[in-house]
């Protein structure tokens, strides 16, 4: 029996395999857009100094900035129009419908909380615990995952986002110096299928085992308020309002491993044919971030530099059975990544005791060094990121004993035009590319949250 008949039978027995794109991505909301509206609005330039619960991701030391507990809930909608326009060559088994390659939105419901745990100890030293949760499709989807080859091209970073979960704590270790630790939690799933199948795909005697274990990756942060550390009670000290921050976010990913053993009576006998798939998605590289902020009574400016170690993704893909051919290729179709530095600048201005506006600008160079990737056909672009937000904090609200904070934010991302060559070993033109496309696009992000203090 030929492999052309055996393989469909095996795939039919694997109910976990789907040909429909799920539009997941190698990103997460924290690195791609921003977690809360304040992060979205400043293009993450002020996230290292943000005292909201998103600090569990960006800089957990900031959980100690305020003594009050907070409960935050929010929504985020990221609308994409990512295009791939033919430049030369002819499409080969393309799945594109016109020039728009991806326009499915990412929609997150967000929930976070911070509280003081010092009452649980015998000491008066404050210790703050916080967590941040984000779930796709406004809470209907706990895990978005997709990994596959794509003849028509696929974007590296954008798409539906998997479960976003961070847990961490922060405390003051010296006057004006705060430190915090957190963990980013992702899921690593495994599935095992044993079945007997006919050539038509009808299975019997099935056994299916599925398990998922959490993977914890470290986040570390430091924040120093120079005025509090060195100026004491002096009001005219030049260091009042000057802050410096540093954070490290360890790499993380979501992964899925599927092992199957299929027997086909009269064709594939015991012990059967084994098919194993191991693949990753939603990859975040090691990120080192450092920043400075300076502020006065009504305004604050901040600058942040991020170093993202994307080059390590090549080693991760070596063991990815779906995408390994792209990194193991030896020509212009070899997938290659490079480390990048992302500059961010942002500011906030308080209009009065209630309202504050925030803005930010960032430029993110594409971490993809290659213009081709065999069969995977990743597309990625340099991009400009512009954010704008409005915050309203109401000091007195009926029924509630503490202030209520409302945040709204908008972010626009412009993907610079870049050409990519598409490769497939089934193409008559291989080892040459069968098509060259021009990738570009726009992303609009809308975010809102409400924060209750207690």
RAVENZI-V951537 format. One record per backbone hydrogen bond with DSSP energy under -0.5 kcal/mol. CO is the residue of the C=O (numbers start at 1). NH is the residue of the N-H. Records with the same first field share a line. If there is no record, write none. Layout:
CO=NH  NH
This chain:
2=5  6
3=7
4=8
5=9
6=10
7=11
8=12
9=13
10=14
13=15
14=17
23=160
25=282
28=31  32
29=33  34
36=39  40
37=41
38=42
39=44
40=43
42=45
46=49
47=50
52=55
53=56
54=57  58
55=59
59=62
60=63
61=64
62=65
69=454
70=114
71=452
72=112
73=450
74=110
75=448
76=108
77=79  446
78=80  106
79=444
81=83  442
82=101  102
83=440
85=438
88=436
96=98
99=84  101
100=97
102=82
106=78
107=137  138
108=76
109=135
110=74
111=133
112=72
113=131
114=70
115=117  129
117=120
118=121
127=117
128=170
129=115
130=168
131=113
132=166
133=111
134=164
135=109  139
136=139  141
137=140
141=136
142=163
143=145
150=153
154=379
156=26
163=165
164=134
165=185
166=132
167=183
168=130
169=181
170=128
171=179
174=177
176=178  225
177=173  174
178=223
179=171
180=221
181=169
182=219
183=167  185
184=186  217
186=215
187=189  255
188=213
189=257
190=211
191=259
192=209
193=261
194=207
195=263
196=204
198=201
201=203
202=198
204=196
207=194
209=192
211=190
213=188
215=186  217
217=184
218=250
219=182
220=248
221=180
222=246
223=178
224=226  244
225=229
226=230  231
227=231  232
231=234
237=240
239=227  242
241=295
242=226  227
243=293
244=224
245=291
246=222
247=289
248=220  250
249=287
252=284
254=281
255=189
256=279
257=191
258=277
259=193
260=275
261=195
262=273
263=197
264=267  268
267=269
268=264
269=272
273=262
275=260
277=258
278=321  322
279=256
281=254
284=252
286=309
287=249  289
288=307
289=247
290=305
291=245
292=303
293=243
294=301
298=350
299=296
300=348
301=294
302=346
303=292
304=344
305=290
306=308  342
307=288  309
308=310  340
309=286  312
310=313
311=314
312=316
313=317
314=318
315=318  319
316=319
317=320
319=321
320=324
323=326  327
324=328
325=329
326=335
331=334
333=374
336=369  370
340=308
341=343
342=306
343=363
344=304
345=361
346=302
347=359
348=300
349=351  357
354=393
355=351  352
356=391
357=349
358=389
359=347
360=387
361=345
362=385
363=343  365
364=383
367=338  369
371=421
373=377
374=376
375=150
377=154
379=156
382=416
383=364
384=414
385=362
386=412
387=360
388=410
389=358
390=408
391=356
392=394  406
393=395
394=404
395=397
397=400
398=400
403=453
404=394
405=451
406=392
407=449
408=390
409=447
410=388
411=445
412=386
413=415  443
414=384  416
415=441
418=439
420=437
422=434  435
423=375
424=427
427=430
429=432
434=90
435=422
436=87  88
437=420  439
438=85
439=418
440=83
441=415
442=81
443=413
444=79
445=411
446=77
447=409
448=75
449=407
450=73
451=405
452=71
